[in-house]
Amino acid sequence: MNEAAHLADRLRAVGYTKRDIARIIDRDPSLVSQFYTKNKGAAFVPALRQVLAAVETGGITDLSELAAIAARLTQRRTTASGARARVRTKAVLITPTGSGTGRVGAQAIASGSARLRPLIAEAARRGLRLAFTVRLAKTGYLHPSGSRTDSPGIRRDVIQRTDHSEERSYGSAQAGGFDAADFARRVDAAGGDVTAAVHQWLVETGCIRPDAQIIHLEIRTWRPR
């Protein structure tokens, strides 16, 4: 583990959660997880050291006090005018023909598949069509594998996994797909939670059980003919 992960572990050992640590450094909890999985967090090492010292030697335990200590060393970047700088994000890649793809796994799905929201929003802005593939436990689907009632117009085979889950596709270029603008509105209505919006659509259309959990999600876009 890197230094940030080691410091986070020491804080967790005395009772703080990853969410608590995220509050202390004023960042998203997913960033704390990336200390362990993506070797991130070097910029927060000085603040984490100060916080750990405050806990271990100063006896300070209140989150707001610890956050105030960390804030001196975790100030966000500012522009020349003094405004908070925008966080750099990856550009949404949709080709001139309208072709675009985005996929997320279990960790991102649990937090709402946020990285797919810009893709859907851009597809809606361009008037594109979309389709999606979901993966969940076989028992989560209401219709048997290959049923045309489940996903009319899809000729793809259902992909079965060794962990007793299945991938099924909904929408296709041949069948016309779905209106990206409609899905963008669904995502907005779900507070930006793409996972919840797709899950709700699958429940409403009688494809999955209400308690089924999506463990993989892929969005594809194209320009209608």
Backbone bond lengths (Angstrom), bond angles and torsions (degrees), N, CA, C in turn:
res aa  C-N    CA-C-N  psi(-1)  N-CA   C-N-CA  omega(-1)  CA-C   N-CA-C  phi
1 M - - - 1.468 - - 1.520 110.23 -
2 N 1.324 115.78 151.36 1.455 119.29 176.31 1.530 110.27 -80.03
3 E 1.341 116.05 178.07 1.462 120.34 -175.02 1.525 111.90 -63.66
4 A 1.334 116.97 -39.28 1.467 119.77 -179.91 1.522 110.92 -62.11
5 A 1.322 116.66 -41.54 1.469 120.54 179.04 1.527 111.09 -66.26
6 H 1.352 116.86 -39.52 1.467 120.31 177.84 1.527 110.55 -61.40
7 L 1.330 116.87 -45.29 1.462 120.74 -179.79 1.529 110.79 -65.17
8 A 1.335 115.39 -40.78 1.470 119.39 178.08 1.526 110.36 -62.58
9 D 1.324 116.63 -39.57 1.466 120.60 178.25 1.525 111.66 -62.78
10 R 1.313 116.72 -38.26 1.469 120.11 179.44 1.532 110.07 -66.95
11 L 1.332 116.78 -36.52 1.461 119.72 176.21 1.529 110.79 -69.03
12 R 1.309 116.40 -38.28 1.462 120.11 178.66 1.533 110.58 -66.78
13 A 1.326 116.04 -32.59 1.453 120.08 -179.36 1.524 112.27 -65.42
14 V 1.341 116.57 -24.29 1.471 119.47 179.31 1.528 111.59 -101.62
15 G 1.344 115.96 13.45 1.453 118.59 169.98 1.506 118.33 112.75
16 Y 1.330 118.00 -1.41 1.463 119.55 179.87 1.534 110.51 -90.71
17 T 1.321 116.50 142.09 1.456 121.40 178.70 1.524 110.10 -92.11
18 K 1.322 116.55 169.81 1.466 120.15 175.55 1.526 110.29 -59.60
19 R 1.333 116.33 -37.40 1.469 119.88 178.89 1.529 110.63 -65.32
20 D 1.344 116.55 -38.49 1.467 120.24 176.63 1.527 110.57 -62.13
21 I 1.329 115.62 -44.86 1.469 120.18 -179.28 1.518 110.10 -62.76
22 A 1.338 116.50 -39.01 1.464 120.31 177.71 1.532 110.78 -62.24
23 R 1.321 116.77 -40.51 1.465 120.43 177.51 1.524 110.99 -64.35
24 I 1.305 116.41 -38.55 1.465 120.81 -179.04 1.527 110.95 -63.69
25 I 1.342 117.21 -42.33 1.467 119.53 -178.37 1.521 112.05 -94.63
26 D 1.359 116.70 4.51 1.466 122.41 176.03 1.521 112.30 59.01
27 R 1.320 115.57 49.52 1.455 121.23 177.48 1.524 108.94 -137.02
28 D 1.327 116.09 173.17 1.456 121.52 179.62 1.530 110.45 -73.68
29 P 1.350 118.08 143.24 1.471 120.12 179.26 1.526 113.71 -56.52
30 S 1.332 117.17 -28.41 1.467 119.33 -179.26 1.526 111.21 -63.17
31 L 1.349 116.48 -29.74 1.457 119.35 179.00 1.521 110.64 -66.29
32 V 1.327 117.32 -38.96 1.463 120.33 178.36 1.527 110.13 -62.47
33 S 1.323 116.94 -39.89 1.467 120.18 177.22 1.523 110.74 -62.36
34 Q 1.338 116.44 -32.24 1.463 120.20 -179.40 1.522 112.72 -74.68
35 F 1.341 118.01 -12.05 1.464 119.99 169.85 1.526 108.94 -57.80
36 Y 1.340 115.29 -36.04 1.468 121.71 -175.33 1.527 112.48 -90.98
37 T 1.327 116.31 -37.48 1.467 119.17 -171.66 1.521 114.31 -95.56
38 K 1.344 117.63 -26.88 1.466 119.73 -174.74 1.525 112.89 -127.37
39 N 1.337 116.48 14.91 1.462 121.69 175.85 1.529 113.13 60.02
40 K 1.327 116.54 30.01 1.460 119.73 179.38 1.531 109.96 -91.73
41 G 1.341 115.43 173.13 1.458 120.46 173.31 1.506 116.34 109.12
42 A 1.351 118.35 0.52 1.467 120.15 -177.68 1.528 111.79 -57.04
43 A 1.329 116.64 -35.72 1.464 120.42 -177.64 1.524 112.40 -68.47
44 F 1.334 117.09 -16.86 1.467 120.50 -176.38 1.531 112.89 -101.31
45 V 1.323 117.08 -0.45 1.466 120.26 -177.87 1.526 112.49 -59.05
46 P 1.356 119.89 -48.13 1.470 118.93 179.24 1.534 112.75 -58.25
47 A 1.331 117.02 -41.40 1.464 120.46 -179.99 1.517 110.89 -67.27
48 L 1.322 117.14 -42.03 1.465 120.52 -179.85 1.527 111.02 -65.05
49 R 1.330 116.93 -36.23 1.466 119.92 177.02 1.529 110.49 -63.04
50 Q 1.341 115.93 -44.32 1.461 120.46 -179.76 1.530 110.73 -63.72
51 V 1.326 115.84 -41.40 1.462 120.45 -179.90 1.527 110.39 -65.20
52 L 1.333 116.20 -44.53 1.462 119.99 -179.89 1.531 110.95 -62.28
53 A 1.329 116.52 -39.87 1.464 120.15 178.04 1.525 110.65 -64.45
54 A 1.325 116.11 -39.02 1.465 120.10 179.37 1.524 110.97 -64.41
55 V 1.333 116.10 -35.66 1.469 120.45 179.93 1.522 110.85 -74.53
56 E 1.337 116.07 -48.44 1.464 120.64 -172.10 1.526 113.76 -77.66
57 T 1.337 116.40 -37.04 1.471 118.19 -176.58 1.518 112.86 -108.34
58 G 1.328 116.44 -26.81 1.457 118.81 -178.13 1.511 114.05 -96.47
59 G 1.332 116.08 -11.93 1.455 120.08 179.17 1.510 114.49 70.45
60 I 1.334 117.26 17.08 1.464 121.15 179.12 1.523 108.91 -82.10
61 T 1.325 116.50 128.45 1.470 120.35 -178.48 1.521 113.43 -124.84
62 D 1.319 118.20 -16.34 1.464 121.45 -176.65 1.526 110.51 -68.62
63 L 1.331 116.87 130.90 1.466 121.31 -177.14 1.513 112.76 -60.84
64 S 1.327 117.39 -41.25 1.464 119.78 -178.21 1.523 111.16 -65.63
65 E 1.337 117.68 -36.70 1.462 120.71 177.70 1.523 110.70 -68.57
66 L 1.321 115.52 -41.30 1.464 119.23 178.45 1.526 111.03 -66.25
67 A 1.334 115.97 -36.73 1.466 120.07 178.02 1.523 110.53 -64.42
68 A 1.323 116.50 -37.65 1.457 120.38 178.97 1.528 110.70 -64.99
69 I 1.336 116.12 -37.67 1.463 120.39 177.15 1.528 110.39 -65.17
70 A 1.349 115.31 -45.02 1.466 119.83 -178.55 1.516 112.11 -68.26
71 A 1.329 116.90 -31.80 1.468 121.06 -174.85 1.525 112.57 -59.42
72 R 1.326 117.12 -29.00 1.460 120.32 -179.54 1.522 111.71 -66.28
73 L 1.328 115.29 -21.47 1.468 119.83 -176.50 1.523 113.38 -117.51
74 T 1.324 116.81 3.18 1.477 119.51 -177.94 1.520 111.73 -127.48
75 Q 1.314 117.68 30.44 1.458 119.90 -179.84 1.522 109.93 -62.64
76 R 1.304 116.06 134.34 1.466 120.59 178.04 1.527 109.86 -70.63
77 R 1.329 115.51 154.95 1.462 120.58 178.89 1.523 110.03 -62.47
78 T 1.326 115.61 148.10 1.463 120.85 177.07 1.519 109.94 -123.43
79 T 1.325 115.79 159.08 1.458 121.11 176.59 1.525 109.03 -83.74
80 A 1.334 116.66 177.35 1.462 120.83 -179.80 1.525 111.45 -60.97
81 S 1.327 116.93 -27.98 1.464 120.55 -179.30 1.526 112.32 -83.70
82 G 1.335 116.01 -5.80 1.457 119.63 179.74 1.511 114.41 97.17
83 A 1.337 118.26 -4.50 1.460 121.76 178.90 1.528 109.40 -76.49
84 R 1.338 115.50 154.91 1.466 119.50 178.56 1.524 109.60 -64.85
85 A 1.316 116.42 130.71 1.463 120.95 179.57 1.521 109.91 -70.89
86 R 1.314 115.10 147.00 1.457 119.57 178.31 1.515 109.80 -71.61
87 V 1.334 115.75 143.34 1.464 120.91 177.61 1.513 108.94 -71.95
88 R 1.332 115.85 133.22 1.456 119.21 179.30 1.515 110.00 -72.10
89 T 1.305 117.48 132.08 1.468 122.07 177.77 1.521 109.82 -130.00
90 K 1.308 116.59 158.80 1.457 120.15 177.70 1.523 110.13 -69.62
91 A 1.325 115.55 140.42 1.457 119.96 179.25 1.518 109.90 -68.18
92 V 1.317 115.75 148.85 1.459 120.71 175.91 1.518 107.68 -78.56
93 L 1.322 116.66 120.30 1.454 120.85 -174.95 1.518 110.58 -96.50
94 I 1.328 115.78 100.64 1.458 121.83 172.15 1.519 106.03 -126.66
95 T 1.312 116.96 124.49 1.462 121.44 -175.55 1.525 110.87 -71.25
96 P 1.340 117.53 165.57 1.471 120.47 177.45 1.532 113.39 -56.53
97 T 1.326 117.02 -25.65 1.467 119.91 179.29 1.537 111.29 -82.44
98 G 1.338 115.99 -4.12 1.458 119.41 178.88 1.507 114.03 94.84
99 S 1.332 116.96 0.36 1.463 120.49 -177.15 1.528 110.38 -79.49
100 G 1.316 115.12 126.07 1.456 120.39 178.29 1.510 110.52 -153.00
101 T 1.330 116.71 149.95 1.460 121.30 -179.75 1.517 110.14 -141.80
102 G 1.326 115.37 139.80 1.457 120.57 174.19 1.503 108.71 -143.85
103 R 1.330 117.04 139.11 1.461 120.03 179.97 1.514 109.98 -139.81
104 V 1.316 114.93 150.26 1.462 120.88 179.42 1.521 109.82 -137.72
105 G 1.330 115.46 155.30 1.449 121.98 177.97 1.515 112.04 -106.85
106 A 1.316 115.39 -165.63 1.463 121.18 -170.55 1.515 113.66 -59.06
107 Q 1.346 117.50 -42.40 1.463 119.61 -175.80 1.521 111.34 -64.94
108 A 1.351 116.70 -46.28 1.460 120.05 -179.86 1.525 111.06 -69.06
109 I 1.328 116.99 -34.60 1.457 120.96 179.43 1.519 110.84 -62.69
110 A 1.323 116.36 -39.80 1.462 120.41 -179.30 1.521 111.97 -61.55
111 S 1.343 116.61 -27.66 1.459 120.11 179.94 1.522 112.40 -100.87
112 G 1.343 116.81 16.41 1.461 120.25 173.58 1.509 116.53 97.85
113 S 1.336 118.55 8.68 1.476 121.85 179.03 1.524 111.30 52.15
114 A 1.338 116.73 44.52 1.465 121.37 -173.39 1.519 113.31 -58.23
115 R 1.340 117.67 -31.27 1.459 119.43 -176.53 1.533 112.35 -68.50
116 L 1.346 117.12 -16.32 1.462 119.67 178.16 1.520 112.86 -85.92
117 R 1.323 117.00 -15.85 1.463 119.56 -176.57 1.532 112.66 -62.38
118 P 1.354 119.82 -44.39 1.466 118.73 177.94 1.521 113.14 -61.84
119 L 1.332 116.59 -34.61 1.466 120.16 178.34 1.526 110.43 -63.01
120 I 1.329 116.75 -45.61 1.461 120.75 -179.83 1.522 110.64 -66.86
121 A 1.337 116.61 -41.18 1.469 120.56 -179.82 1.525 110.99 -63.52
122 E 1.334 116.86 -42.11 1.466 120.15 179.81 1.528 110.50 -68.18
123 A 1.337 116.43 -38.41 1.463 119.93 177.20 1.524 110.44 -62.76
124 A 1.320 116.85 -38.94 1.468 120.95 178.20 1.520 110.15 -65.80
125 R 1.324 116.78 -42.11 1.471 120.91 -179.45 1.523 111.01 -61.97
126 R 1.330 117.03 -34.63 1.460 121.24 -178.12 1.526 112.65 -89.44
127 G 1.325 117.90 -2.25 1.454 120.39 -179.73 1.515 113.17 71.74
128 L 1.321 117.37 36.13 1.461 121.71 -176.74 1.527 111.69 -89.39
129 R 1.305 114.90 170.28 1.447 122.70 173.18 1.528 107.85 -103.92
130 L 1.325 116.30 160.38 1.461 118.12 177.81 1.520 111.31 -144.75
131 A 1.313 114.18 161.01 1.465 123.02 174.11 1.518 106.14 -139.57
132 F 1.311 117.00 164.57 1.447 118.47 178.52 1.516 111.20 -147.46
133 T 1.314 114.88 156.20 1.457 122.97 176.38 1.517 107.86 -120.75
134 V 1.314 116.39 132.81 1.464 120.91 177.53 1.519 109.18 -120.77
135 R 1.300 114.64 153.38 1.463 121.13 175.16 1.514 108.25 -127.31
136 L 1.312 116.61 129.04 1.455 121.46 175.53 1.518 109.79 -154.57
137 A 1.310 117.03 173.76 1.458 120.70 -178.99 1.527 110.26 -59.82
138 K 1.341 116.54 143.59 1.467 120.39 -179.23 1.522 111.68 -53.55
139 T 1.321 115.93 -37.00 1.465 119.84 -177.25 1.521 112.53 -70.38
140 G 1.324 116.98 -10.37 1.458 119.92 -179.22 1.519 113.44 -81.07
141 Y 1.346 116.67 -19.37 1.469 120.56 179.85 1.530 109.95 -83.95
142 L 1.326 115.50 146.84 1.462 119.87 179.37 1.526 112.31 -88.78
143 H 1.344 117.27 -22.86 1.465 120.95 -177.35 1.522 109.80 -112.72
144 P 1.317 118.21 150.31 1.469 120.90 -179.54 1.518 111.96 -67.26
145 S 1.316 115.80 161.42 1.460 121.54 179.59 1.526 111.54 -56.10
146 G 1.320 116.55 134.48 1.456 121.03 177.31 1.504 114.92 82.89
147 S 1.332 118.90 -0.73 1.457 121.18 -178.75 1.524 110.67 -66.68
148 R 1.333 117.17 130.37 1.466 120.37 177.86 1.526 110.82 -72.86
149 T 1.321 116.91 -18.36 1.452 120.25 175.70 1.522 110.50 -67.48
150 D 1.329 115.27 -31.19 1.462 120.46 -176.99 1.522 111.33 -71.19
151 S 1.317 118.20 -47.04 1.455 121.10 -176.52 1.523 110.08 -146.56
152 P 1.329 117.42 78.36 1.471 121.40 -176.45 1.530 112.41 -57.31
153 G 1.308 115.96 137.70 1.457 120.87 175.27 1.512 114.24 89.33
154 I 1.331 118.11 -7.41 1.460 120.43 179.87 1.520 109.41 -91.30
155 R 1.331 115.99 121.52 1.457 119.84 179.65 1.536 111.56 -95.56
156 R 1.346 116.39 -8.18 1.454 119.16 -179.00 1.532 111.23 -62.47
157 D 1.324 114.95 145.18 1.459 118.84 172.99 1.518 108.78 -71.86
158 V 1.311 116.03 148.80 1.462 120.75 173.45 1.517 107.75 -72.70
159 I 1.323 117.49 133.73 1.461 121.37 -179.72 1.517 109.17 -94.50
160 Q 1.316 116.23 117.00 1.455 121.02 -179.53 1.532 109.89 -100.62
161 R 1.332 115.40 135.59 1.457 121.77 -177.07 1.528 111.02 -105.89
162 T 1.329 115.28 159.51 1.466 120.07 -178.74 1.519 113.05 -69.86
163 D 1.347 116.91 -16.05 1.465 119.44 179.61 1.527 111.50 -90.94
164 H 1.344 116.86 19.64 1.463 123.40 177.58 1.544 112.15 67.75
165 S 1.322 115.23 28.86 1.466 119.55 173.53 1.524 108.64 -112.83
166 E 1.333 116.08 165.58 1.464 121.38 179.08 1.519 109.95 -135.72
167 E 1.329 115.21 147.50 1.459 121.66 171.63 1.524 108.02 -104.14
168 R 1.309 115.58 129.68 1.464 120.25 176.85 1.526 109.28 -131.53
169 S 1.332 115.55 142.95 1.462 121.50 -177.93 1.520 110.81 -102.93
170 Y 1.312 115.24 146.21 1.468 122.32 179.63 1.527 108.65 -132.14
171 G 1.327 115.14 124.67 1.456 120.02 -176.10 1.515 109.40 88.92
172 S 1.327 117.13 147.70 1.465 121.72 176.83 1.515 108.30 -160.51
173 A 1.334 116.22 160.19 1.457 120.09 178.40 1.530 110.40 -63.27
174 Q 1.354 116.33 -37.00 1.466 120.20 -178.81 1.528 111.06 -65.87
175 A 1.331 116.00 -37.18 1.467 120.01 -178.09 1.523 112.37 -90.50
176 G 1.340 116.83 -4.49 1.465 120.01 177.73 1.511 114.31 101.72
177 G 1.327 116.85 -17.22 1.458 119.60 178.51 1.517 113.37 64.45
178 F 1.326 115.61 -160.28 1.459 122.18 -178.92 1.527 110.36 -117.78
179 D 1.308 115.33 154.75 1.462 120.85 177.36 1.531 108.94 -73.54
180 A 1.341 116.49 119.10 1.461 120.09 -178.80 1.520 111.35 -60.86
181 A 1.334 116.82 -33.44 1.466 120.09 -179.52 1.526 111.13 -64.27
182 D 1.334 116.50 -36.65 1.460 120.01 178.26 1.523 110.36 -65.15
183 F 1.347 116.49 -42.81 1.455 118.99 179.56 1.528 111.09 -69.55
184 A 1.332 117.07 -33.37 1.461 119.49 176.89 1.528 110.24 -62.70
185 R 1.332 116.75 -39.01 1.472 120.05 177.77 1.532 110.58 -66.39
186 R 1.321 116.13 -37.66 1.468 119.51 177.93 1.531 110.85 -64.10
187 V 1.323 115.52 -41.19 1.461 119.89 179.27 1.528 110.13 -64.74
188 D 1.320 116.70 -42.95 1.471 120.49 178.18 1.530 110.61 -61.20
189 A 1.334 115.75 -41.76 1.467 120.13 -179.51 1.524 111.37 -65.92
190 A 1.347 116.28 -25.01 1.464 120.96 179.23 1.521 111.50 -91.35
191 G 1.322 116.39 14.51 1.459 120.13 178.69 1.517 113.26 72.29
192 G 1.337 116.96 25.69 1.457 120.68 -179.68 1.513 114.34 89.05
193 D 1.321 117.58 1.58 1.461 122.20 -177.66 1.531 108.99 -85.97
194 V 1.333 116.36 101.15 1.465 121.16 -178.10 1.524 110.58 -66.42
195 T 1.326 116.51 -40.64 1.465 120.33 179.19 1.518 110.70 -57.06
196 A 1.338 116.69 -47.67 1.472 121.08 -178.25 1.517 111.11 -64.53
197 A 1.345 117.16 -38.71 1.465 120.68 -178.63 1.523 111.14 -64.95
198 V 1.337 116.70 -44.53 1.467 120.80 179.26 1.524 109.98 -67.49
199 H 1.324 116.52 -42.22 1.463 120.90 179.09 1.522 110.63 -59.91
200 Q 1.328 116.69 -43.65 1.467 120.60 -179.67 1.521 110.64 -63.33
201 W 1.332 117.65 -41.39 1.464 120.68 178.85 1.526 110.12 -61.92
202 L 1.327 117.71 -43.23 1.456 121.41 -178.91 1.532 111.78 -65.40
203 V 1.327 116.38 -34.69 1.462 120.38 177.65 1.524 110.00 -72.10
204 E 1.340 116.38 -45.92 1.470 121.15 -178.48 1.515 111.97 -60.36
205 T 1.325 117.02 -36.10 1.466 120.88 -177.37 1.527 112.62 -89.79
206 G 1.329 116.64 5.84 1.460 120.05 175.11 1.509 114.74 72.38
207 C 1.339 116.92 32.01 1.461 120.02 -179.63 1.532 112.50 -95.72
208 I 1.330 116.82 -34.77 1.460 119.41 -176.55 1.525 110.50 -133.81
209 R 1.307 115.01 165.30 1.461 121.08 176.41 1.530 109.63 -77.22
210 P 1.322 118.29 147.93 1.468 120.83 -178.64 1.519 114.06 -58.18
211 D 1.348 117.73 -27.76 1.459 119.76 -178.11 1.528 112.86 -94.02
212 A 1.334 117.19 5.32 1.466 120.46 179.65 1.533 109.81 -69.61
213 Q 1.323 116.21 145.77 1.461 121.37 -178.96 1.523 110.08 -115.46
214 I 1.328 116.49 126.72 1.462 121.70 176.76 1.527 108.45 -76.18
215 I 1.337 117.40 131.33 1.456 120.14 179.06 1.527 112.43 -116.63
216 H 1.317 117.68 -5.07 1.470 122.07 174.49 1.515 107.17 -154.50
217 L 1.323 115.92 140.40 1.466 120.15 -178.69 1.521 109.31 -143.69
218 E 1.313 115.66 132.49 1.464 121.32 177.41 1.525 109.18 -131.60
219 I 1.330 116.57 135.22 1.462 122.58 178.37 1.520 108.01 -114.81
220 R 1.324 117.63 135.18 1.469 122.96 176.94 1.519 108.85 -126.83
221 T 1.313 117.08 141.55 1.471 120.74 -179.47 1.534 110.55 -128.59
222 W 1.325 115.50 157.62 1.468 121.73 175.09 1.517 108.94 -160.28
223 R 1.319 114.65 163.66 1.467 120.15 179.31 1.527 109.53 -88.57
224 P 1.347 118.20 129.42 1.472 119.23 -179.79 1.519 111.06 -64.90
225 R 1.306 115.74 149.02 1.475 120.71 -179.91 1.519 110.77 -79.59
